[in-house]
Amino acid sequence: MKKTTALLLTAFCIFSITLTSCRIYSFTPKGTLDPEIKTVNVHIIENQAPYVNPQLLPNLTDRVKQKITRQTKLSQTNRSDADLDIRGVITDYSASTTGVTNTNGQTQASVNRLTVSVRMTITNQLKKEDPKDVTVSRSFDFPANKTLNQAEAELLDEMVRNLTDEIFNRIFSDW
């Protein structure tokens, strides 16, 4: 009897501590948007990089708009008085060699890397705050036996998807 009572008392104490510890900590999502923000204007992403991929700009702009619409309660608008004003610029779009092989005494590139950097400027026009800049940079590897044009065609969807996710997370994770 004493053993059963001690066991029940121990189990009750552990259970109570567990419940209490859950109450002490409350998780408030850091990325919660101000409920006053209702509209967003996402401008067409521009290119300032020396190399231009004409398909990346409209695809990335559209995907960012779609993600914001799907994953927030914000309404898209083209009006200049939107609550949030989002502008983007591709600042780097470059290819480099990242892997080399040595075959029969000849050194050759085996892997190339395409690096894309995007700077986004977000202005909360409701609070008249200073614009917030976030920069996103992603690298995409491709075989060296492919030209940059071939790699771009194959990597376009991956580039747009990864950059969109990163841009969205960086914009909305700090509200």
Residue frames as qw, qx, qy, qz and C-alpha x, y, z in Angstrom:
[[0.000, 0.885, 0.465, 0.000, 0.00, 0.00, 0.00],
 [0.288, -0.819, 0.104, 0.486, 2.75, 2.44, 0.95],
 [0.435, -0.163, 0.601, 0.650, 4.64, 1.52, -2.20],
 [0.241, 0.593, 0.669, 0.378, 1.59, 2.17, -4.39],
 [0.117, -0.938, -0.275, 0.173, 0.89, 5.48, -2.65],
 [0.384, -0.632, 0.312, 0.597, 4.51, 6.59, -3.10],
 [0.395, 0.117, 0.685, 0.601, 4.41, 5.60, -6.76],
 [0.121, 0.779, 0.577, 0.213, 1.15, 7.50, -7.34],
 [0.241, -0.901, -0.082, 0.352, 2.49, 10.55, -5.50],
 [0.423, -0.385, 0.481, 0.664, 5.67, 10.51, -7.62],
 [0.309, 0.387, 0.701, 0.513, 3.67, 10.16, -10.84],
 [0.016, -0.897, -0.441, 0.013, 1.39, 13.01, -9.77],
 [0.327, -0.774, 0.129, 0.527, 4.39, 15.27, -9.00],
 [0.392, -0.119, 0.610, 0.678, 6.00, 14.54, -12.36],
 [0.189, 0.616, 0.682, 0.346, 2.70, 15.16, -14.15],
 [0.144, -0.922, -0.285, 0.220, 2.18, 18.44, -12.25],
 [0.368, -0.591, 0.315, 0.645, 5.68, 19.67, -13.03],
 [0.359, 0.170, 0.692, 0.602, 5.18, 18.82, -16.70],
 [0.082, 0.791, 0.573, 0.198, 1.92, 20.77, -16.89],
 [0.266, -0.883, -0.089, 0.375, 3.35, 23.72, -14.98],
 [0.424, -0.375, 0.443, 0.695, 6.42, 23.88, -17.18],
 [0.300, 0.440, 0.666, 0.522, 4.21, 24.02, -20.26],
 [0.061, -0.909, -0.411, -0.015, 2.41, 27.03, -18.81],
 [0.423, -0.683, 0.095, 0.587, 5.57, 28.93, -17.96],
 [0.246, -0.239, 0.553, 0.760, 6.69, 29.04, -21.55],
 [0.545, 0.669, 0.423, -0.275, 4.46, 30.56, -24.14],
 [0.477, -0.023, 0.539, 0.694, 5.52, 30.63, -27.73],
 [0.322, 0.807, 0.199, -0.453, 4.54, 33.80, -29.49],
 [0.751, 0.377, 0.335, 0.427, 5.41, 33.58, -33.15],
 [0.325, -0.491, 0.121, 0.799, 8.06, 36.19, -33.92],
 [0.144, 0.062, 0.608, 0.778, 6.78, 36.43, -37.46],
 [0.107, 0.679, 0.706, -0.168, 3.30, 37.65, -36.54],
 [0.196, 0.406, 0.305, 0.839, 2.19, 40.52, -38.74],
 [0.121, 0.180, 0.345, -0.913, 0.67, 43.64, -37.31],
 [0.280, 0.497, 0.820, -0.046, -3.10, 43.08, -37.71],
 [0.201, 0.778, 0.130, -0.581, -3.47, 46.65, -39.02],
 [0.004, -0.431, 0.663, 0.613, -1.50, 45.70, -42.15],
 [0.701, 0.380, 0.494, -0.347, -4.03, 44.73, -44.81],
 [0.714, 0.697, 0.050, -0.049, -2.49, 45.45, -48.22],
 [0.591, -0.442, 0.451, 0.503, 0.83, 44.87, -49.93],
 [0.579, 0.788, -0.106, -0.181, 2.34, 46.17, -53.15],
 [0.732, -0.272, 0.479, 0.401, 5.07, 43.91, -54.54],
 [0.327, 0.800, -0.254, -0.434, 6.85, 45.78, -57.32],
 [0.903, 0.406, -0.124, 0.068, 8.45, 44.02, -60.27],
 [0.718, -0.520, 0.258, 0.385, 11.88, 42.80, -59.22],
 [0.396, 0.884, -0.225, -0.108, 14.57, 44.65, -61.13],
 [0.922, 0.041, 0.014, 0.386, 17.98, 43.54, -62.32],
 [0.032, -0.959, 0.278, 0.037, 21.19, 45.36, -61.42],
 [0.757, -0.305, 0.505, 0.280, 23.50, 42.41, -61.96],
 [0.014, 0.541, -0.557, -0.629, 25.86, 42.52, -64.96],
 [0.078, -0.029, -0.920, -0.383, 24.25, 39.39, -66.44],
 [0.551, 0.064, 0.158, -0.817, 20.52, 39.28, -67.10],
 [0.065, 0.173, 0.976, 0.115, 18.28, 36.22, -67.06],
 [0.310, -0.128, -0.208, -0.919, 15.09, 37.63, -68.60],
 [0.611, -0.315, -0.655, -0.313, 12.94, 34.74, -67.35],
 [0.436, -0.186, -0.684, 0.554, 13.97, 35.03, -63.71],
 [0.043, -0.038, 0.211, -0.976, 12.58, 38.51, -63.05],
 [0.571, -0.177, -0.217, -0.772, 8.90, 37.98, -63.95],
 [0.727, -0.165, -0.664, -0.066, 8.82, 34.43, -62.56],
 [0.402, -0.089, -0.616, 0.672, 10.33, 35.45, -59.23],
 [0.210, -0.092, 0.131, -0.964, 8.06, 38.49, -58.91],
 [0.670, -0.182, -0.405, -0.595, 4.94, 36.42, -59.63],
 [0.691, -0.152, -0.690, 0.153, 5.95, 33.64, -57.24],
 [0.199, -0.011, -0.517, 0.832, 6.67, 36.08, -54.40],
 [0.419, -0.121, -0.038, -0.899, 3.24, 37.69, -54.93],
 [0.738, -0.156, -0.556, -0.350, 1.55, 34.27, -54.97],
 [0.556, -0.090, -0.707, 0.428, 3.30, 33.12, -51.80],
 [0.025, -0.032, 0.375, -0.926, 2.36, 36.28, -49.93],
 [0.575, -0.120, -0.218, -0.780, -1.26, 35.94, -51.06],
 [0.762, -0.118, -0.616, -0.161, -1.45, 32.25, -50.13],
 [0.644, -0.160, -0.607, 0.438, 0.34, 32.39, -46.79],
 [0.089, -0.154, -0.381, 0.907, -0.80, 35.71, -45.36],
 [0.175, 0.702, 0.665, -0.184, -4.08, 37.57, -45.15],
 [0.079, -0.539, 0.148, 0.825, -2.66, 40.49, -47.11],
 [0.607, 0.683, 0.401, -0.068, -4.39, 41.71, -50.25],
 [0.534, 0.002, 0.369, 0.761, -2.28, 42.51, -53.31],
 [0.232, 0.910, 0.275, -0.205, -2.59, 45.97, -54.75],
 [0.621, 0.342, 0.153, 0.688, -0.71, 48.14, -57.22],
 [0.121, -0.946, -0.168, -0.250, -1.56, 51.30, -55.32],
 [0.414, 0.511, -0.411, 0.631, 1.25, 53.43, -53.97],
 [0.368, -0.532, 0.352, -0.677, -0.46, 53.72, -50.58],
 [0.834, -0.134, -0.531, -0.065, -0.34, 49.98, -49.77],
 [0.661, -0.736, 0.110, -0.099, 0.35, 49.22, -46.12],
 [0.686, -0.405, 0.467, 0.383, 3.49, 47.29, -47.07],
 [0.538, 0.792, -0.216, -0.192, 5.61, 48.31, -50.03],
 [0.786, -0.293, 0.482, 0.252, 8.06, 45.63, -51.24],
 [0.508, 0.795, -0.288, -0.164, 10.73, 46.26, -53.86],
 [0.863, -0.255, 0.375, 0.223, 13.42, 43.89, -55.04],
 [0.359, 0.822, -0.407, -0.174, 16.66, 44.05, -56.98],
 [0.971, 0.023, 0.035, 0.237, 18.83, 41.21, -58.25],
 [0.153, -0.926, 0.321, 0.127, 22.30, 42.37, -57.26],
 [0.155, -0.518, 0.812, 0.221, 24.34, 39.34, -58.31],
 [0.913, 0.282, 0.200, -0.216, 23.84, 36.71, -60.97],
 [0.196, 0.742, -0.630, -0.119, 27.12, 34.98, -61.70],
 [0.993, 0.040, -0.108, -0.026, 28.59, 31.59, -62.54],
 [0.080, -0.759, 0.641, -0.087, 31.83, 30.21, -61.16],
 [0.733, 0.177, -0.657, 0.001, 33.73, 26.94, -61.08],
 [0.595, -0.612, 0.332, -0.402, 33.49, 25.08, -57.78],
 [0.861, -0.220, 0.459, 0.026, 34.80, 21.62, -58.59],
 [0.391, 0.695, -0.548, -0.254, 37.75, 20.49, -60.67],
 [0.958, -0.084, 0.275, 0.023, 38.97, 17.07, -61.73],
 [0.026, -0.693, 0.648, 0.314, 42.32, 15.93, -62.98],
 [0.913, 0.239, 0.318, -0.093, 42.08, 13.43, -65.82],
 [0.835, 0.288, 0.161, 0.440, 45.27, 12.21, -67.48],
 [0.498, -0.176, -0.014, 0.849, 47.15, 15.25, -66.25],
 [0.007, -0.409, -0.330, -0.851, 44.51, 17.68, -67.49],
 [0.009, 0.321, 0.615, -0.720, 42.61, 19.83, -65.01],
 [0.159, -0.373, -0.585, -0.703, 38.99, 20.42, -65.93],
 [0.399, -0.145, 0.317, -0.848, 36.00, 21.98, -64.28],
 [0.151, -0.178, -0.970, -0.067, 33.56, 19.35, -63.04],
 [0.129, -0.717, -0.668, 0.151, 30.97, 21.47, -61.25],
 [0.120, 0.347, 0.071, 0.928, 29.92, 25.04, -61.84],
 [0.149, -0.545, -0.672, 0.479, 27.87, 27.19, -59.50],
 [0.002, -0.593, -0.344, -0.728, 25.32, 29.83, -60.33],
 [0.258, -0.365, -0.562, 0.696, 24.91, 32.36, -57.52],
 [0.082, -0.649, -0.427, -0.624, 21.91, 34.67, -57.33],
 [0.237, -0.289, -0.523, 0.766, 21.56, 37.48, -54.77],
 [0.110, -0.676, -0.501, -0.529, 18.42, 39.52, -54.27],
 [0.133, -0.086, -0.454, 0.877, 18.02, 42.60, -52.06],
 [0.190, -0.659, -0.663, -0.299, 14.47, 43.28, -50.93],
 [0.045, 0.112, -0.296, 0.947, 13.37, 46.59, -49.42],
 [0.274, -0.577, -0.765, -0.085, 10.26, 46.51, -47.26],
 [0.021, -0.204, 0.193, -0.959, 8.52, 49.68, -46.12],
 [0.134, -0.560, -0.790, 0.213, 5.73, 49.64, -43.54],
 [0.059, 0.393, 0.221, 0.890, 3.82, 52.70, -44.71],
 [0.489, -0.705, -0.464, -0.220, 1.30, 52.53, -41.88],
 [0.655, -0.650, -0.156, 0.351, 3.92, 53.16, -39.22],
 [0.284, 0.937, -0.153, 0.133, 6.08, 55.42, -41.38],
 [0.757, -0.505, 0.318, 0.264, 9.13, 53.36, -40.40],
 [0.063, 0.684, -0.604, -0.404, 12.44, 53.43, -42.19],
 [0.852, 0.304, -0.328, -0.272, 12.63, 50.81, -44.94],
 [0.699, -0.430, 0.571, 0.001, 14.06, 47.44, -43.95],
 [0.533, 0.574, -0.565, -0.260, 16.53, 45.78, -46.33],
 [0.810, -0.235, 0.535, -0.045, 16.98, 42.03, -46.46],
 [0.364, 0.600, -0.628, -0.337, 19.40, 40.26, -48.75],
 [0.907, -0.011, 0.395, -0.144, 18.99, 36.69, -49.92],
 [0.268, 0.638, -0.663, -0.285, 21.70, 34.76, -51.71],
 [0.900, -0.008, 0.409, -0.152, 21.44, 31.23, -53.07],
 [0.039, 0.541, -0.748, -0.383, 23.80, 29.04, -55.03],
 [0.893, 0.253, 0.222, -0.299, 22.81, 26.39, -57.55],
 [0.344, -0.452, 0.746, 0.348, 25.30, 23.80, -58.79],
 [0.825, 0.485, 0.081, -0.278, 25.28, 22.38, -62.30],
 [0.861, -0.035, 0.345, 0.373, 27.58, 20.06, -64.30],
 [0.172, -0.653, 0.322, 0.664, 30.46, 21.78, -66.06],
 [0.299, 0.073, 0.782, 0.542, 29.63, 20.02, -69.32],
 [0.153, 0.770, 0.613, 0.087, 26.50, 22.21, -69.61],
 [0.225, 0.404, 0.076, 0.883, 26.48, 25.77, -70.81],
 [0.054, 0.147, 0.474, -0.867, 25.09, 28.50, -68.59],
 [0.504, 0.047, -0.242, -0.828, 22.05, 28.79, -70.87],
 [0.622, -0.097, -0.754, -0.191, 21.35, 25.05, -70.54],
 [0.325, -0.153, -0.742, 0.566, 21.78, 25.17, -66.78],
 [0.210, 0.056, 0.201, -0.955, 19.53, 28.22, -66.45],
 [0.603, -0.065, -0.458, -0.649, 16.72, 26.47, -68.28],
 [0.646, -0.160, -0.744, 0.051, 16.99, 23.44, -66.00],
 [0.358, -0.168, -0.599, 0.697, 17.49, 25.41, -62.78],
 [0.155, -0.368, -0.143, -0.906, 14.87, 28.12, -63.30],
 [0.655, -0.516, -0.408, -0.372, 12.11, 26.43, -61.27],
 [0.740, -0.314, -0.416, 0.426, 14.49, 25.52, -58.45],
 [0.306, 0.134, -0.141, 0.932, 15.94, 29.05, -58.38],
 [0.325, -0.447, -0.208, -0.807, 12.51, 30.67, -58.26],
 [0.745, -0.471, -0.449, -0.147, 11.19, 28.26, -55.60],
 [0.694, -0.239, -0.371, 0.569, 14.23, 28.54, -53.29],
 [0.198, 0.183, -0.069, 0.961, 14.60, 32.29, -53.64],
 [0.433, -0.509, -0.323, -0.670, 10.87, 32.83, -53.08],
 [0.753, -0.476, -0.448, 0.074, 10.89, 30.75, -49.90],
 [0.580, -0.139, -0.264, 0.758, 13.95, 32.54, -48.57],
 [0.004, 0.329, 0.098, 0.939, 12.60, 36.00, -49.45],
 [0.565, -0.555, -0.392, -0.468, 9.24, 35.25, -47.81],
 [0.755, -0.414, -0.413, 0.297, 10.89, 33.91, -44.66],
 [0.452, -0.013, -0.169, 0.876, 13.24, 36.88, -44.37],
 [0.147, -0.416, -0.191, -0.877, 10.47, 39.44, -44.92],
 [0.631, -0.498, -0.253, -0.538, 7.89, 37.96, -42.57],
 [0.761, -0.204, -0.540, 0.294, 10.05, 36.43, -39.84],
 [0.400, -0.038, -0.350, 0.847, 10.89, 39.70, -38.13],
 [0.226, -0.579, -0.271, -0.735, 7.60, 41.48, -37.63]]
